[in-house]
Amino acid sequence: MEARGGIEPPIKVFAFLHVGGSLAISRIYTHVGSIRVNGRYWILKVREQVTVNGNPQHKDTYHKLGLVSEHRAEPDGGPPPSIRAEANGITAKINLGQGQGQSADSLKSYIERYLTTGRGANLRPVALLTLQSYRRDYKVIEDLIPDIQVRQVRTPHINEIFRGLLKRDGENVRATTAYRNVRIVLSGVFRAAVGEGAADFNPVREAAVVTGNDSDTHGYTLGEVKTLYDKIDNHIARAAFVVAAFTGLRKQELNGLRWQDYDQKEGVLYVQRAVNFGRTHDTKTRASKAPVPVVGIVKKALAEHLRRNSGDGFVFHAPGDSQAPVNIDHLIFDIIRPQLKTMGVKRHRMHAFRRGLNAAMTDLGVDKSTRVDVMRHEHRDVTDKHYGKASLTQKRQALEKVEAAHRKISKRSR
């Protein structure tokens, strides 16, 4: 029989069905493949072209259909019309070329490939910083990944991963943010898989949300910032933490800040890049590339720093080399951390300046929409995203409120 329009004609297939403890044989008509019972489910077995480790090849694949308890076999032991219809829908796509080329990689190999390349087909690459955090968080569940194909993963499999993690953690419950970060990794993987046709949907979306302990995070208060400002005399460390405390720049963005990004006349910093472990790359998100207002205390700190700086290359550069960023971690460990210890503050991460800025704006009544824009977060409420984006003036006013509150603390301490 000749194929027409590139579509293979229906093929007679014998399906071997194990029903009620006996082996029954039924003749069914599908485009390709066979239907059988495996445990509680009807299973469609087809041979199709798939991608394994990036290479196309023909392989037997298995598609789970309906429950046997909900779709009873015909009197002759064959699959009911509802199951045949579902199978025909799958095989029709394969014969039309719409279902071929999907990934037959295991979930684990697919995740590891994604964490290496940072992208699915035709999708915007994941930023390097995000990819690094994904790799870190994936290690938490690496040994809990089930041995199944990525296309076979369903929401119960994701829930089982988290159940295994909670069981292994036992009494050492992680922070809620740690579990959330693992969920973000898995969701990112499946968004890419759906985008390139390796999966039909994102099973993480409907998975149970795992909660843990409150995060052990700290945001530096304005009082702590004031004490640091008074105690630290290293102009590089002082300028760096003032910029962090009153702009919300991330550590990697501070590392990547160049003098050409600072418009002194307009009082604006333009975040263009990030530097992590000596490597220059793009910012964490597209939203990170936004103009950041420079308020008085930041302008003063940068001016003091500039008097002992070349004014060329990186704002915070290595000694004697303006084209190499300074190691801010050394500033934290060698200068800021010792001073914090004398103040009785145990936390010494640069991100605490960013958290503290958001907390200060919240305490001062700055609306959420403006705070989101000051912090340059990627995600926001739909209303804020489309109708409430803060202007540069509004963001400047928000930061000036924080600066004014800082001045009050300074006056009270005199």
C-alpha positions in Angstrom: 0.0 0.0 0.0 1.5 3.3 -1.1 1.9 6.1 1.4 0.4 9.4 0.5 1.5 12.9 1.6 4.4 11.5 3.5 2.0 9.7 5.9 2.5 6.0 6.5 -0.7 3.9 6.1 -2.2 2.2 9.2 -0.3 -0.9 10.2 -1.9 -4.0 11.7 -0.3 -4.7 15.0 -0.7 -7.5 17.4 -0.8 -6.4 21.1 0.0 -8.9 23.8 -2.1 -8.1 26.8 -1.8 -9.6 30.2 -5.3 -9.5 31.6 -6.6 -11.3 34.6 -3.5 -13.5 34.9 -3.9 -14.9 31.4 -2.2 -13.9 28.1 -4.7 -12.6 25.6 -3.9 -11.6 22.0 -6.0 -8.9 20.3 -5.7 -7.3 16.9 -5.8 -3.6 16.9 -5.1 -0.9 14.4 -2.7 1.9 15.1 -0.3 3.8 12.9 2.7 2.2 14.6 3.5 0.4 17.8 1.5 -1.8 20.2 -0.6 -1.4 23.3 -0.2 -3.6 26.3 -1.0 -3.6 30.1 1.9 -2.9 32.4 0.9 -2.9 36.0 -2.0 -0.5 36.5 -1.7 1.3 33.2 -2.2 0.8 29.5 1.2 1.4 27.8 1.8 2.3 24.2 5.1 1.0 22.8 6.4 2.7 19.6 9.6 2.9 17.7 10.5 6.5 16.8 13.3 8.9 16.1 14.5 10.5 19.3 17.5 12.4 20.5 19.9 10.7 22.9 22.8 12.8 24.2 22.2 15.2 21.3 22.3 12.4 18.7 19.2 11.3 16.6 18.5 7.6 16.6 15.6 5.2 16.4 14.5 3.8 19.8 11.6 2.0 21.4 9.8 4.4 23.6 6.9 3.9 26.0 3.9 6.2 26.6 1.7 5.8 29.6 -2.0 5.9 28.7 -4.9 5.5 31.0 -5.5 3.4 34.1 -6.7 -0.1 33.5 -9.2 0.4 36.3 -10.8 3.3 34.5 -10.5 1.9 31.0 -11.6 -1.7 31.1 -10.4 -4.2 28.5 -12.7 -5.4 25.8 -14.3 -8.8 26.1 -11.5 -10.2 23.9 -8.9 -8.7 26.2 -8.1 -5.8 23.8 -7.8 -2.1 24.8 -11.1 -0.2 24.8 -11.9 2.6 22.2 -10.8 5.3 24.6 -7.3 3.9 24.9 -7.1 3.2 21.2 -8.1 6.8 20.5 -5.4 8.1 22.8 -2.8 5.8 21.3 -3.8 6.9 17.8 -3.4 10.5 18.7 0.2 9.9 19.8 1.1 7.7 16.8 -0.5 10.1 14.4 1.8 12.9 15.5 4.8 10.6 15.1 3.8 9.6 11.6 3.3 13.3 10.7 6.8 14.1 12.1 5.4 16.2 14.9 6.3 13.8 17.7 9.7 12.8 16.6 13.0 14.2 17.8 12.0 14.4 21.4 14.6 13.7 24.0 14.9 10.1 25.3 17.6 11.2 27.7 17.3 10.2 31.3 16.2 13.0 33.6 19.6 13.1 35.2 21.5 13.3 32.0 19.2 16.0 30.7 19.6 18.1 33.8 23.4 17.8 33.7 23.5 18.8 30.0 21.2 21.8 30.8 23.5 22.8 33.7 26.5 22.6 31.3 25.0 24.6 28.4 22.5 26.7 30.3 19.9 26.7 27.7 17.2 24.7 25.8 16.7 25.0 22.1 16.1 28.6 20.8 15.9 29.9 24.4 17.8 32.8 25.9 20.8 31.4 27.8 20.7 31.4 31.5 23.0 34.0 33.0 26.2 32.6 34.3 25.6 33.6 37.9 22.2 32.0 37.9 23.7 28.9 36.3 26.3 28.7 39.0 23.6 28.8 41.7 21.6 26.2 39.8 24.6 23.9 39.9 25.1 24.5 43.6 21.4 23.8 44.4 21.2 20.7 42.1 23.9 19.0 44.2 21.4 18.9 47.0 19.1 16.5 45.1 21.5 14.9 42.6 21.3 11.5 44.2 17.5 11.7 44.5 16.8 12.0 40.8 14.7 9.1 39.5 16.0 6.9 36.7 13.4 7.8 34.1 13.3 9.7 30.8 12.8 13.4 31.1 9.6 13.1 28.9 8.1 10.6 31.4 8.4 12.8 34.5 5.2 13.7 36.2 4.4 15.8 39.2 4.4 12.8 41.6 8.0 12.2 40.7 8.9 15.8 41.7 7.1 15.4 45.0 9.0 12.1 45.6 12.3 14.0 45.1 11.3 16.5 47.9 10.0 13.7 50.1 13.4 12.0 49.8 15.1 15.2 50.6 13.0 15.9 53.7 13.6 12.3 54.9 17.3 12.6 54.4 17.4 16.0 56.2 15.6 14.6 59.2 15.9 17.0 62.1 18.4 19.2 60.2 15.6 21.0 58.3 16.9 23.5 55.8 15.7 27.0 55.3 12.5 27.5 53.2 14.6 29.4 50.7 16.9 26.4 50.2 14.0 24.1 49.3 12.6 26.9 47.1 15.9 27.2 45.3 15.9 23.5 44.5 12.4 23.9 43.1 13.6 26.8 41.0 16.3 24.6 39.5 13.9 21.9 38.5 11.4 24.3 37.1 14.1 26.0 35.1 15.1 22.7 33.6 11.6 21.8 32.6 10.9 25.2 31.1 13.8 24.6 28.8 12.6 21.0 28.2 9.2 22.2 27.2 10.7 24.9 25.0 12.7 22.4 23.0 10.1 19.7 22.9 11.8 17.3 25.3 8.8 17.4 27.6 5.1 18.2 27.1 4.6 20.2 30.3 6.3 21.5 33.4 5.6 18.9 36.2 7.1 21.2 38.8 4.4 23.8 38.5 1.8 21.7 40.4 4.3 20.0 42.8 3.8 20.5 46.5 5.5 23.5 48.1 8.1 22.5 50.7 8.6 24.8 53.7 11.4 24.7 56.2 13.0 27.0 58.8 13.1 30.7 58.5 16.1 31.8 56.5 19.1 32.8 58.6 19.5 36.0 56.7 20.5 39.4 58.0 20.1 42.9 56.6 22.4 45.5 58.0 20.4 48.2 59.9 21.1 51.9 59.3 22.6 51.9 62.8 25.1 49.2 61.8 25.8 51.0 58.5 26.5 54.2 60.5 29.0 52.5 62.8 30.8 51.0 59.9 30.9 54.4 58.1 32.5 55.9 61.2 34.9 53.1 62.0 36.3 52.0 58.6 39.0 54.3 57.1 40.0 52.2 54.1 38.7 54.3 51.3 38.1 51.3 49.0 36.1 49.3 51.5 34.3 52.4 52.7 33.2 53.4 49.3 32.2 49.9 48.3 30.0 49.3 51.3 28.4 52.7 51.0 27.6 52.1 47.4 26.1 48.7 48.3 24.1 50.1 51.3 22.6 53.0 49.4 22.1 51.6 45.9 21.4 47.9 46.4 24.1 46.7 43.9 25.0 43.1 44.2 28.6 42.1 45.0 29.3 41.0 41.4 27.9 44.2 40.1 30.1 46.2 42.4 33.0 44.2 41.1 32.0 45.0 37.5 31.4 48.7 38.0 33.6 51.0 35.9 34.2 54.7 36.1 32.6 55.1 32.7 29.4 53.8 34.2 29.1 56.7 36.6 27.5 59.8 35.3 28.6 62.3 37.9 26.6 65.2 36.4 23.3 63.4 36.4 24.2 61.4 39.6 23.4 58.0 38.1 25.2 54.6 38.0 24.6 52.4 35.0 24.9 48.7 35.8 26.3 47.1 32.7 28.1 43.9 33.8 29.0 41.7 36.6 32.4 40.2 37.6 32.6 36.9 39.5 35.8 35.1 40.3 37.7 37.4 37.9 35.4 36.6 35.0 33.3 39.4 33.4 29.8 38.4 32.3 26.3 39.7 31.9 24.2 40.8 34.8 22.0 38.3 36.7 18.8 39.4 34.9 17.8 41.9 32.3 16.1 43.9 35.0 19.5 44.4 36.6 20.5 46.7 33.8 18.8 49.8 35.0 20.0 53.3 36.0 20.6 53.5 39.7 20.4 57.0 41.4 23.3 58.2 43.4 22.3 60.1 46.6 24.5 62.4 48.5 26.3 59.9 50.8 27.2 57.7 47.8 28.4 60.7 45.8 30.6 61.8 48.8 32.1 58.4 49.3 32.9 58.0 45.6 34.4 61.5 45.5 36.7 60.6 48.4 37.6 57.3 46.8 38.3 59.0 43.4 40.8 61.3 45.1 43.0 58.3 45.7 42.0 56.4 42.5 43.1 56.7 38.9 39.5 57.4 37.7 40.1 54.8 35.0 39.0 51.3 34.5 37.2 49.6 37.4 35.8 51.8 40.2 37.1 49.2 42.8 40.3 47.9 41.2 43.2 45.9 42.3 46.3 47.8 43.6 48.3 49.1 40.7 46.0 47.7 38.0 42.9 49.7 37.1 41.8 47.0 34.6 41.6 44.3 37.2 38.7 44.4 39.7 39.6 44.2 43.4 38.7 41.1 45.3 35.8 42.3 47.4 35.7 39.1 49.4 39.1 40.1 50.8 37.7 43.5 51.8 34.9 41.7 53.6 37.1 39.2 55.4 40.1 41.5 56.1 38.3 44.8 56.9 34.5 44.7 57.2 34.2 41.4 59.1 36.7 42.2 61.9 34.9 45.5 62.5 31.5 43.8 62.5 32.7 41.4 65.2 33.7 44.3 67.4 30.1 45.5 67.0 28.7 42.1 68.0 27.4 41.5 64.4 28.2 38.0 63.3 27.0 38.3 59.7 29.5 39.6 57.2 28.1 38.9 53.7 27.9 41.7 51.2 24.3 40.8 50.4 23.3 42.0 53.9 23.7 45.6 52.6 21.1 44.9 49.9 18.7 43.2 52.3 19.1 46.1 54.7 18.3 48.7 52.0 15.0 46.9 51.2 14.1 46.6 54.9 14.9 50.3 55.4 12.7 51.4 52.5 9.9 49.2 53.8 10.1 50.7 57.2 10.0 54.2 55.7 6.8 53.4 53.8 8.2 53.2 50.3 5.7 51.4 48.1 6.4 47.9 46.8 6.5 49.0 43.1 9.3 51.5 43.7 11.2 49.1 46.0 11.1 46.4 43.2 12.6 48.9 40.8 15.2 50.1 43.2 16.3 46.5 43.9 16.1 45.7 40.1 14.4 42.4 40.6 13.3 40.4 37.5 9.9 39.3 38.8 7.1 41.6 40.0 3.3 41.6 40.3 1.6 41.9 36.9 0.0 45.3 37.8 3.4 46.7 38.9 5.1 45.3 35.8 2.7 46.8 33.3 1.3 49.9 35.0 3.4 50.9 38.0 7.0 51.1 37.1 8.8 53.7 39.2 10.6 56.6 37.5 14.2 57.5 38.2 12.9 60.4 40.3 10.7 58.1 42.4 13.6 55.8 42.9 15.9 58.7 43.9 13.3 59.9 46.4 13.1 56.4 47.9 16.9 56.3 48.4 16.9 59.9 49.7 14.5 58.7 52.4 16.9 56.1 53.5 19.7 58.6 53.5 17.7 61.1 55.6 17.0 58.4 58.1 20.7 57.6 58.2 21.4 61.3 58.9 19.0 61.3 61.9 21.0 58.4 63.4 24.2 60.4 62.8 22.8 63.5 64.6 21.6 61.5 67.6 25.0 59.9 68.0 26.9 63.2 68.3 
